Amino acid sequence: MKVKIFDESHEKDLEEQVNNYLYEHDVDVVDIKYQVSVSIAGEDQIYCFSAMIIYK
């Protein structure tokens, strides 16, 4: 079993990266884990969208 991890600052970028990976690689997907984290720096909110594909 293997994993591939993606990390983007916008959800649409993450979606594109995951879809491109799945399209370009012939893998047997076991699961996809998704996570969003938010931090605050001054008055800015910083988002981190990540996904982990678990595959064979």
Helices and strands as residue ranges (DSSP letters): E 2-8, H 11-24, E 29-41, E 44-55
